[in-house]
Amino acid sequence: MIILETERLRIRNWQESDRPLFAEINADPKVMEFFPRRRPREESDVLMDEVRTRIRDTGLGFFALALKDTDEPIGFLGLARTDLEPFLPDGTVEIGWRLAVRFWRQGFVTEAALAMLRHGFETHKLPEIVSFAVENNERSTAVMKRLGMRHDPSRDFEHPRVPDTAPHLKHHVVYAISRKEWLA
């Protein structure tokens, strides 16, 4: 199921043949630098199944991001409902992404995220989309800025699922863009 296409990319649901790439990005120390742990293959497979089900059931989730010409998966990108009350209210939708390192610095995330924001605001009629990251994750916050999202320091939070053994990963900054801002 293809959700969106851009000039160079296809955003679609995951296929069985995507499992190695999904496992690769969840285990790569560079990709997972700002996460408290990496996932072994078995956990990645379970997570991929959960993501596919969520996409099927809700139309939202972290979709496979693939090269349009070859359909080779390069990472994921999508919209998902957050589960971080009281920090982000119930119903808040985030945009998030991860790419295999060999596809970094080619503008793929920005290209796909712009299309996904449009999809979220125009198709799903979302009132707002947020993104959040560890405070010093400059790669992700730079993308958020390129998307026209603004930092809202009043919503920054200490991530409750980051263990105390990783205090440098707890503080998260929140960026947001409203439907009104997007349409303007």
Buried (B, 14 or more C-beta within 10 A) or exposed (E): EEBBBBEEBBBBBBBEEBBEBBBBBBBBEEBBEBBBEBBEBEBBBEBBEEBBEBBEEEEBBBBBBBBBEEBBBBBBBBBBBBEBEEBBEEEBBBBBBBBBEEBBEEEBBBBBBBBBBEBBBEEBEBEBBBBBBBBEBEEBBEBBEEBEBEBEEEBBBEBEEBEEEBEEBBBBBBBBBBBEEBEE
